[in-house]
Amino acid sequence: MSKQSQYTYDFPRPGVATDIVLFADVDEEPHILLIRRRNEPFRGDWALPGGFLDEGETLRACAERELQEETGVSGVCLTQFHCYGDPGRDPRGWSLSIAFWGEAKGDPPPIEAADDADEAAWYPLNALPPVAFDHDEIIARANLLRTQ
């Protein structure tokens, strides 16, 4: 019996993803970086940057990679703050999302949508568009942490 199969279990395995709440001050007002989704589910809707964990990848590396791939932003200090896994949070199936938040210091970094993001934009925290998945809940919790 190989080592790999020796430690398998008869339990369902969720998809694992990371989502990133990145804050920046624009004209002294807090903004959040959002992407417009290129793919289903929620194609065309706004969402947090994020995506699925690659095999063998750390959670932090996934968050940093997804932020860079979808928005061009890198070099921001990210802090892991919560895990979201309610059934039905993702219509593709059971998934867990490990949420990270960070704050861009100084002027907001330039952004460029790429990968599976059609668009990327800084939105005022007090005027966010409707967001996909449970990202409104993730944003609210990150904002509480930011203001503590």
N, CA and C atoms as an extended XYZ file, in Angstrom:
444
Properties=species:S:1:pos:R:3:atomname:S:1:resname:S:1:resid:I:1 pbc="F F F"
N         0.850       -1.176        0.000 N   MET     1
C         0.000        0.000        0.000 CA  MET     1
C         0.898        1.242        0.000 C   MET     1
N         0.644        2.183       -0.912 N   SER     2
C         1.463        3.395       -0.968 CA  SER     2
C         1.131        4.319        0.201 C   SER     2
N         2.098        5.164        0.542 N   LYS     3
C         1.885        6.121        1.632 CA  LYS     3
C         0.699        7.031        1.338 C   LYS     3
N         0.563        7.429        0.077 N   GLN     4
C        -0.498        8.353       -0.281 CA  GLN     4
C        -1.869        7.726        0.001 C   GLN     4
N        -2.105        6.492       -0.416 N   SER     5
C        -3.415        5.882       -0.213 CA  SER     5
C        -3.591        5.366        1.214 C   SER     5
N        -2.514        5.193        1.949 N   GLN     6
C        -2.603        4.706        3.311 CA  GLN     6
C        -3.384        5.675        4.195 C   GLN     6
N        -3.340        6.953        3.894 N   TYR     7
C        -3.974        7.955        4.740 CA  TYR     7
C        -5.158        8.629        4.035 C   TYR     7
N        -5.939        7.885        3.317 N   THR     8
C        -7.151        8.432        2.732 CA  THR     8
C        -8.329        8.043        3.604 C   THR     8
N        -9.360        8.865        3.542 N   TYR     9
C       -10.512        8.668        4.411 CA  TYR     9
C       -11.792        8.675        3.588 C   TYR     9
N       -12.805        8.028        4.099 N   ASP    10
C       -14.104        7.977        3.437 CA  ASP    10
C       -14.967        9.161        3.864 C   ASP    10
N       -14.425       10.354        3.769 N   PHE    11
C       -15.156       11.568        4.101 CA  PHE    11
C       -15.098       12.501        2.896 C   PHE    11
N       -16.146       13.286        2.693 N   PRO    12
C       -16.106       14.233        1.561 CA  PRO    12
C       -15.014       15.278        1.777 C   PRO    12
N       -14.462       15.745        0.681 N   ARG    13
C       -13.407       16.750        0.744 CA  ARG    13
C       -13.886       18.006        0.022 C   ARG    13
N       -13.903       19.130        0.725 N   PRO    14
C       -14.339       20.373        0.072 CA  PRO    14
C       -13.231       20.957       -0.795 C   PRO    14
N       -13.630       21.824       -1.731 N   GLY    15
C       -12.657       22.662       -2.407 CA  GLY    15
C       -12.165       23.684       -1.403 C   GLY    15
N       -10.915       24.102       -1.520 N   VAL    16
C       -10.351       25.095       -0.605 CA  VAL    16
C        -9.871       26.283       -1.435 C   VAL    16
N       -10.302       27.465       -1.007 N   ALA    17
C        -9.965       28.690       -1.724 CA  ALA    17
C        -9.508       29.756       -0.727 C   ALA    17
N        -8.986       30.833       -1.259 N   THR    18
C        -8.701       32.012       -0.442 CA  THR    18
C        -9.432       33.197       -1.061 C   THR    18
N        -9.844       34.137       -0.222 N   ASP    19
C       -10.428       35.406       -0.653 CA  ASP    19
C        -9.682       36.516        0.060 C   ASP    19
N        -9.480       37.635       -0.639 N   ILE    20
C        -8.657       38.711       -0.114 CA  ILE    20
C        -9.447       40.004       -0.073 C   ILE    20
N        -9.498       40.614        1.118 N   VAL    21
C       -10.080       41.946        1.294 CA  VAL    21
C        -8.908       42.907        1.419 C   VAL    21
N        -8.712       43.716        0.389 N   LEU    22
C        -7.618       44.680        0.394 CA  LEU    22
C        -8.202       46.083        0.495 C   LEU    22
N        -7.816       46.786        1.573 N   PHE    23
C        -8.264       48.152        1.816 CA  PHE    23
C        -7.205       49.135        1.334 C   PHE    23
N        -7.666       50.312        0.935 N   ALA    24
C        -6.770       51.430        0.624 CA  ALA    24
C        -7.551       52.714        0.855 C   ALA    24
N        -6.852       53.759        1.252 N   ASP    25
C        -7.493       55.062        1.402 CA  ASP    25
C        -7.376       55.819        0.088 C   ASP    25
N        -8.524       56.260       -0.413 N   VAL    26
C        -8.582       57.086       -1.608 CA  VAL    26
C        -9.265       58.379       -1.175 C   VAL    26
N        -8.551       59.488       -1.281 N   ASP    27
C        -9.075       60.774       -0.798 CA  ASP    27
C        -9.570       60.659        0.637 C   ASP    27
N        -8.786       59.995        1.461 N   GLU    28
C        -9.054       59.810        2.894 CA  GLU    28
C       -10.335       59.028        3.184 C   GLU    28
N       -10.792       58.266        2.217 N   GLU    29
C       -11.978       57.420        2.394 CA  GLU    29
C       -11.581       55.966        2.132 C   GLU    29
N       -11.985       55.028        3.029 N   PRO    30
C       -11.603       53.626        2.812 CA  PRO    30
C       -12.281       53.035        1.569 C   PRO    30
N       -11.481       52.353        0.773 N   HIS    31
C       -11.939       51.661       -0.431 CA  HIS    31
C       -11.529       50.193       -0.335 C   HIS    31
N       -12.217       49.359       -1.121 N   ILE    32
C       -11.909       47.927       -1.204 CA  ILE    32
C       -11.691       47.568       -2.671 C   ILE    32
N       -10.719       46.706       -2.895 N   LEU    33
C       -10.421       46.236       -4.242 CA  LEU    33
C       -11.352       45.081       -4.594 C   LEU    33
N       -12.090       45.228       -5.686 N   LEU    34
C       -12.993       44.184       -6.172 CA  LEU    34
C       -12.649       43.844       -7.617 C   LEU    34
N       -13.041       42.638       -8.009 N   ILE    35
C       -12.894       42.206       -9.403 CA  ILE    35
C       -14.268       41.856       -9.961 C   ILE    35
N       -14.427       42.047      -11.272 N   ARG    36
C       -15.647       41.585      -11.950 CA  ARG    36
C       -15.336       40.207      -12.517 C   ARG    36
N       -16.163       39.223      -12.128 N   ARG    37
C       -15.896       37.831      -12.478 CA  ARG    37
C       -16.085       37.575      -13.975 C   ARG    37
N       -15.118       36.889      -14.562 N   ARG    38
C       -15.168       36.519      -15.972 CA  ARG    38
C       -15.945       35.217      -16.186 C   ARG    38
N       -15.943       34.352      -15.152 N   ASN    39
C       -16.513       33.011      -15.300 CA  ASN    39
C       -17.692       32.784      -14.359 C   ASN    39
N       -18.491       31.778      -14.695 N   GLU    40
C       -19.550       31.326      -13.801 CA  GLU    40
C       -18.914       30.603      -12.620 C   GLU    40
N       -19.526       30.561      -11.489 N   PRO    41
C       -20.798       31.209      -11.195 CA  PRO    41
C       -20.616       32.715      -10.967 C   PRO    41
N       -21.699       33.431      -11.047 N   PHE    42
C       -21.716       34.880      -10.828 CA  PHE    42
C       -20.928       35.645      -11.885 C   PHE    42
N       -20.910       35.127      -13.104 N   ARG    43
C       -20.215       35.814      -14.192 CA  ARG    43
C       -20.747       37.242      -14.320 C   ARG    43
N       -19.828       38.199      -14.393 N   GLY    44
C       -20.195       39.605      -14.530 CA  GLY    44
C       -20.438       40.316      -13.213 C   GLY    44
N       -20.505       39.581      -12.111 N   ASP    45
C       -20.718       40.193      -10.802 CA  ASP    45
C       -19.382       40.582      -10.179 C   ASP    45
N       -19.452       41.497       -9.228 N   TRP    46
C       -18.273       41.913       -8.488 CA  TRP    46
C       -18.005       40.924       -7.365 C   TRP    46
N       -16.748       40.743       -7.042 N   ALA    47
C       -16.338       39.788       -6.006 CA  ALA    47
C       -14.975       40.205       -5.462 C   ALA    47
N       -14.607       39.584       -4.365 N   LEU    48
C       -13.253       39.758       -3.843 CA  LEU    48
C       -12.275       38.988       -4.728 C   LEU    48
N       -11.049       39.464       -4.857 N   PRO    49
C       -10.036       38.645       -5.522 CA  PRO    49
C        -9.846       37.349       -4.725 C   PRO    49
N        -9.624       36.272       -5.420 N   GLY    50
C        -9.398       35.003       -4.741 CA  GLY    50
C        -9.551       33.843       -5.697 C   GLY    50
N        -9.300       32.645       -5.173 N   GLY    51
C        -9.427       31.463       -5.998 CA  GLY    51
C        -8.953       30.230       -5.267 C   GLY    51
N        -8.980       29.134       -5.978 N   PHE    52
C        -8.714       27.833       -5.377 CA  PHE    52
C        -7.228       27.580       -5.131 C   PHE    52
N        -6.991       26.871       -4.058 N   LEU    53
C        -5.663       26.447       -3.624 CA  LEU    53
C        -5.119       25.410       -4.600 C   LEU    53
N        -3.877       25.594       -5.028 N   ASP    54
C        -3.204       24.584       -5.846 CA  ASP    54
C        -2.631       23.501       -4.932 C   ASP    54
N        -2.513       22.290       -5.445 N   GLU    55
C        -1.961       21.196       -4.652 CA  GLU    55
C        -0.552       21.550       -4.187 C   GLU    55
N        -0.301       21.378       -2.889 N   GLY    56
C         1.011       21.639       -2.321 CA  GLY    56
C         1.275       23.108       -2.008 C   GLY    56
N         0.321       23.978       -2.240 N   GLU    57
C         0.494       25.414       -2.034 CA  GLU    57
C         0.040       25.804       -0.626 C   GLU    57
N         0.741       26.740       -0.005 N   THR    58
C         0.293       27.233        1.297 CA  THR    58
C        -0.881       28.195        1.087 C   THR    58
N        -1.649       28.394        2.145 N   LEU    59
C        -2.780       29.318        2.071 CA  LEU    59
C        -2.313       30.732        1.735 C   LEU    59
N        -1.256       31.198        2.397 N   ARG    60
C        -0.727       32.543        2.143 CA  ARG    60
C        -0.256       32.669        0.691 C   ARG    60
N         0.451       31.670        0.211 N   ALA    61
C         0.926       31.714       -1.179 CA  ALA    61
C        -0.249       31.771       -2.152 C   ALA    61
N        -1.308       31.038       -1.857 N   CYS    62
C        -2.503       31.075       -2.698 CA  CYS    62
C        -3.104       32.474       -2.715 C   CYS    62
N        -3.260       33.076       -1.537 N   ALA    63
C        -3.830       34.424       -1.456 CA  ALA    63
C        -2.968       35.427       -2.226 C   ALA    63
N        -1.671       35.371       -2.038 N   GLU    64
C        -0.759       36.293       -2.729 CA  GLU    64
C        -0.807       36.073       -4.240 C   GLU    64
N        -0.839       34.804       -4.661 N   ARG    65
C        -0.884       34.479       -6.095 CA  ARG    65
C        -2.182       34.973       -6.721 C   ARG    65
N        -3.301       34.681       -6.082 N   GLU    66
C        -4.599       35.078       -6.641 CA  GLU    66
C        -4.725       36.601       -6.720 C   GLU    66
N        -4.261       37.308       -5.698 N   LEU    67
C        -4.310       38.769       -5.719 CA  LEU    67
C        -3.486       39.307       -6.884 C   LEU    67
N        -2.297       38.760       -7.062 N   GLN    68
C        -1.428       39.220       -8.149 CA  GLN    68
C        -1.994       38.834       -9.519 C   GLN    68
N        -2.472       37.598       -9.658 N   GLU    69
C        -2.987       37.146      -10.954 CA  GLU    69
C        -4.213       37.940      -11.395 C   GLU    69
N        -5.105       38.244      -10.467 N   GLU    70
C        -6.373       38.879      -10.842 CA  GLU    70
C        -6.318       40.403      -10.878 C   GLU    70
N        -5.374       41.008      -10.137 N   THR    71
C        -5.363       42.476      -10.044 CA  THR    71
C        -4.009       43.110      -10.333 C   THR    71
N        -2.946       42.319      -10.381 N   GLY    72
C        -1.604       42.851      -10.572 CA  GLY    72
C        -0.974       43.372       -9.299 C   GLY    72
N        -1.678       43.289       -8.170 N   VAL    73
C        -1.157       43.811       -6.906 CA  VAL    73
C        -0.323       42.744       -6.216 C   VAL    73
N         0.860       43.139       -5.743 N   SER    74
C         1.724       42.224       -4.994 CA  SER    74
C         2.455       43.010       -3.916 C   SER    74
N         3.103       42.296       -3.013 N   GLY    75
C         3.913       42.924       -1.987 CA  GLY    75
C         3.128       43.554       -0.855 C   GLY    75
N         1.859       43.174       -0.705 N   VAL    76
C         1.027       43.709        0.373 CA  VAL    76
C         1.007       42.687        1.504 C   VAL    76
N         1.133       43.160        2.737 N   CYS    77
C         1.078       42.271        3.897 CA  CYS    77
C        -0.369       41.814        4.107 C   CYS    77
N        -0.590       40.507        4.060 N   LEU    78
C        -1.930       39.936        4.230 CA  LEU    78
C        -1.999       39.158        5.533 C   LEU    78
N        -3.133       39.276        6.217 N   THR    79
C        -3.357       38.587        7.480 CA  THR    79
C        -4.556       37.664        7.351 C   THR    79
N        -4.358       36.402        7.666 N   GLN    80
C        -5.454       35.430        7.653 CA  GLN    80
C        -6.373       35.726        8.835 C   GLN    80
N        -7.714       35.747        8.600 N   PHE    81
C        -8.586       36.099        9.713 CA  PHE    81
C        -9.783       35.207        9.937 C   PHE    81
N       -10.216       34.408        8.980 N   HIS    82
C       -11.405       33.576        9.224 CA  HIS    82
C       -11.526       32.532        8.116 C   HIS    82
N       -12.283       31.478        8.424 N   CYS    83
C       -12.614       30.452        7.432 CA  CYS    83
C       -14.126       30.449        7.239 C   CYS    83
N       -14.546       30.462        5.992 N   TYR    84
C       -15.970       30.430        5.641 CA  TYR    84
C       -16.266       29.105        4.959 C   TYR    84
N       -17.298       28.420        5.404 N   GLY    85
C       -17.581       27.108        4.835 CA  GLY    85
C       -19.031       26.697        4.917 C   GLY    85
N       -19.941       27.656        5.055 N   ASP    86
C       -21.351       27.293        5.135 CA  ASP    86
C       -21.781       26.547        3.875 C   ASP    86
N       -22.574       25.497        4.038 N   PRO    87
C       -23.094       24.800        2.863 CA  PRO    87
C       -23.854       25.788        1.981 C   PRO    87
N       -23.668       25.675        0.688 N   GLY    88
C       -24.371       26.540       -0.248 CA  GLY    88
C       -23.685       27.865       -0.523 C   GLY    88
N       -22.543       28.138        0.092 N   ARG    89
C       -21.872       29.420       -0.152 CA  ARG    89
C       -21.343       29.504       -1.581 C   ARG    89
N       -21.129       28.341       -2.203 N   ASP    90
C       -20.634       28.297       -3.579 CA  ASP    90
C       -21.512       27.323       -4.364 C   ASP    90
N       -22.204       27.796       -5.409 N   PRO    91
C       -23.092       26.899       -6.157 CA  PRO    91
C       -22.376       25.768       -6.892 C   PRO    91
N       -21.053       25.814       -6.997 N   ARG    92
C       -20.313       24.733       -7.663 CA  ARG    92
C       -20.161       23.519       -6.768 C   ARG    92
N       -20.403       23.685       -5.462 N   GLY    93
C       -20.247       22.575       -4.525 CA  GLY    93
C       -19.662       23.071       -3.225 C   GLY    93
N       -19.448       22.136       -2.330 N   TRP    94
C       -18.956       22.465       -0.998 CA  TRP    94
C       -17.556       23.039       -1.100 C   TRP    94
N       -17.371       24.219       -0.541 N   SER    95
C       -16.040       24.822       -0.557 CA  SER    95
C       -15.805       25.606        0.721 C   SER    95
N       -14.551       25.634        1.111 N   LEU    96
C       -14.095       26.444        2.229 CA  LEU    96
C       -13.287       27.596        1.659 C   LEU    96
N       -13.466       28.777        2.228 N   SER    97
C       -12.631       29.901        1.833 CA  SER    97
C       -11.923       30.445        3.060 C   SER    97
N       -10.615       30.522        2.965 N   ILE    98
C        -9.796       31.100        4.011 CA  ILE    98
C        -9.614       32.569        3.632 C   ILE    98
N       -10.096       33.461        4.497 N   ALA    99
C       -10.090       34.886        4.186 CA  ALA    99
C        -8.851       35.578        4.753 C   ALA    99
N        -8.327       36.484        3.957 N   PHE   100
C        -7.179       37.318        4.317 CA  PHE   100
C        -7.582       38.775        4.141 C   PHE   100
N        -6.970       39.647        4.933 N   TRP   101
C        -7.169       41.069        4.707 CA  TRP   101
C        -5.825       41.777        4.779 C   TRP   101
N        -5.782       42.920        4.119 N   GLY   102
C        -4.574       43.723        4.129 CA  GLY   102
C        -4.930       45.162        3.848 C   GLY   102
N        -3.950       46.018        4.037 N   GLU   103
C        -4.161       47.444        3.799 CA  GLU   103
C        -2.988       47.987        3.007 C   GLU   103
N        -3.303       48.559        1.853 N   ALA   104
C        -2.268       49.189        1.034 CA  ALA   104
C        -1.940       50.532        1.661 C   ALA   104
N        -0.694       50.746        1.958 N   LYS   105
C        -0.247       52.000        2.575 CA  LYS   105
C         0.053       53.036        1.493 C   LYS   105
N        -0.218       54.295        1.806 N   GLY   106
C         0.030       55.354        0.835 CA  GLY   106
C        -1.025       55.317       -0.259 C   GLY   106
N        -0.642       55.749       -1.437 N   ASP   107
C        -1.569       55.734       -2.566 CA  ASP   107
C        -1.928       54.292       -2.920 C   ASP   107
N        -3.182       54.051       -3.330 N   PRO   108
C        -3.552       52.685       -3.728 CA  PRO   108
C        -2.665       52.207       -4.872 C   PRO   108
N        -2.246       50.949       -4.816 N   PRO   109
C        -1.400       50.446       -5.912 CA  PRO   109
C        -2.181       50.415       -7.221 C   PRO   109
N        -1.494       50.588       -8.333 N   PRO   110
C        -2.170       50.458       -9.624 CA  PRO   110
C        -2.691       49.038       -9.791 C   PRO   110
N        -3.803       48.912      -10.472 N   ILE   111
C        -4.419       47.599      -10.668 CA  ILE   111
C        -4.627       47.331      -12.152 C   ILE   111
N        -4.586       46.042      -12.480 N   GLU   112
C        -4.836       45.610      -13.852 CA  GLU   112
C        -5.510       44.247      -13.799 C   GLU   112
N        -6.739       44.205      -14.279 N   ALA   113
C        -7.489       42.945      -14.273 CA  ALA   113
C        -6.843       41.947      -15.222 C   ALA   113
N        -6.773       40.702      -14.776 N   ALA   114
C        -6.200       39.633      -15.601 CA  ALA   114
C        -6.739       38.300      -15.100 C   ALA   114
N        -6.258       37.225      -15.687 N   ASP   115
C        -6.649       35.866      -15.327 CA  ASP   115
C        -8.160       35.719      -15.478 C   ASP   115
N        -8.873       35.396      -14.400 N   ASP   116
C       -10.321       35.221      -14.533 CA  ASP   116
C       -11.109       36.442      -14.043 C   ASP   116
N       -10.466       37.617      -14.070 N   ALA   117
C       -11.123       38.880      -13.740 CA  ALA   117
C       -11.242       39.724      -15.001 C   ALA   117
N       -12.456       40.140      -15.336 N   ASP   118
C       -12.663       41.017      -16.494 CA  ASP   118
C       -12.318       42.465      -16.186 C   ASP   118
N       -12.433       42.809      -14.912 N   GLU   119
C       -12.219       44.196      -14.501 CA  GLU   119
C       -11.790       44.182      -13.036 C   GLU   119
N       -11.055       45.191      -12.631 N   ALA   120
C       -10.696       45.383      -11.229 CA  ALA   120
C       -10.879       46.861      -10.917 C   ALA   120
N       -11.388       47.151       -9.713 N   ALA   121
C       -11.642       48.547       -9.358 CA  ALA   121
C       -11.631       48.717       -7.848 C   ALA   121
N       -11.276       49.935       -7.424 N   TRP   122
C       -11.369       50.315       -6.025 CA  TRP   122
C       -12.752       50.899       -5.795 C   TRP   122
N       -13.488       50.340       -4.824 N   TYR   123
C       -14.827       50.830       -4.492 CA  TYR   123
C       -14.838       51.415       -3.085 C   TYR   123
N       -15.546       52.559       -2.898 N   PRO   124
C       -15.690       53.094       -1.545 CA  PRO   124
C       -16.395       52.076       -0.650 C   PRO   124
N       -15.893       51.908        0.540 N   LEU   125
C       -16.458       50.940        1.479 CA  LEU   125
C       -17.936       51.219        1.748 C   LEU   125
N       -18.325       52.478        1.727 N   ASN   126
C       -19.714       52.811        2.023 CA  ASN   126
C       -20.608       52.819        0.780 C   ASN   126
N       -20.090       52.405       -0.374 N   ALA   127
C       -20.881       52.374       -1.607 CA  ALA   127
C       -20.496       51.176       -2.465 C   ALA   127
N       -20.439       50.003       -1.851 N   LEU   128
C       -20.061       48.787       -2.579 CA  LEU   128
C       -21.215       48.299       -3.436 C   LEU   128
N       -20.910       47.732       -4.601 N   PRO   129
C       -21.958       47.085       -5.392 CA  PRO   129
C       -22.325       45.752       -4.731 C   PRO   129
N       -23.427       45.134       -5.149 N   PRO   130
C       -23.693       43.769       -4.667 CA  PRO   130
C       -22.524       42.865       -5.053 C   PRO   130
N       -22.154       41.948       -4.152 N   VAL   131
C       -21.007       41.079       -4.400 CA  VAL   131
C       -21.432       39.613       -4.395 C   VAL   131
N       -20.648       38.791       -5.076 N   ALA   132
C       -20.918       37.364       -5.248 CA  ALA   132
C       -20.650       36.581       -3.962 C   ALA   132
N       -21.124       35.340       -3.972 N   PHE   133
C       -20.897       34.389       -2.883 CA  PHE   133
C       -21.334       35.008       -1.549 C   PHE   133
N       -20.530       34.817       -0.512 N   ASP   134
C       -20.784       35.410        0.805 CA  ASP   134
C       -19.785       36.538        1.074 C   ASP   134
N       -19.348       37.203        0.008 N   HIS   135
C       -18.292       38.190        0.138 CA  HIS   135
C       -18.716       39.415        0.941 C   HIS   135
N       -20.018       39.715        1.023 N   ASP   136
C       -20.449       40.819        1.878 CA  ASP   136
C       -20.137       40.518        3.346 C   ASP   136
N       -20.339       39.276        3.743 N   GLU   137
C       -20.023       38.851        5.114 CA  GLU   137
C       -18.513       38.922        5.379 C   GLU   137
N       -17.733       38.491        4.407 N   ILE   138
C       -16.272       38.518        4.545 CA  ILE   138
C       -15.785       39.962        4.667 C   ILE   138
N       -16.312       40.847        3.835 N   ILE   139
C       -15.925       42.262        3.875 CA  ILE   139
C       -16.282       42.880        5.215 C   ILE   139
N       -17.479       42.600        5.714 N   ALA   140
C       -17.920       43.176        6.993 CA  ALA   140
C       -16.999       42.761        8.133 C   ALA   140
N       -16.627       41.490        8.185 N   ARG   141
C       -15.742       41.018        9.260 CA  ARG   141
C       -14.341       41.627        9.137 C   ARG   141
N       -13.837       41.720        7.912 N   ALA   142
C       -12.508       42.320        7.707 CA  ALA   142
C       -12.521       43.782        8.130 C   ALA   142
N       -13.600       44.476        7.820 N   ASN   143
C       -13.688       45.883        8.198 CA  ASN   143
C       -13.721       46.042        9.721 C   ASN   143
N       -14.402       45.140       10.419 N   LEU   144
C       -14.398       45.185       11.882 CA  LEU   144
C       -12.976       45.023       12.426 C   LEU   144
N       -12.239       44.097       11.860 N   LEU   145
C       -10.854       43.893       12.286 CA  LEU   145
C        -9.996       45.115       12.002 C   LEU   145
N       -10.219       45.713       10.840 N   ARG   146
C        -9.435       46.886       10.429 CA  ARG   146
C        -9.666       48.068       11.369 C   ARG   146
N       -10.870       48.206       11.896 N   THR   147
C       -11.204       49.375       12.705 CA  THR   147
C       -10.993       49.147       14.192 C   THR   147
N       -10.589       47.954       14.599 N   GLN   148
C       -10.352       47.682       16.023 CA  GLN   148
C        -9.028       48.229       16.478 C   GLN   148
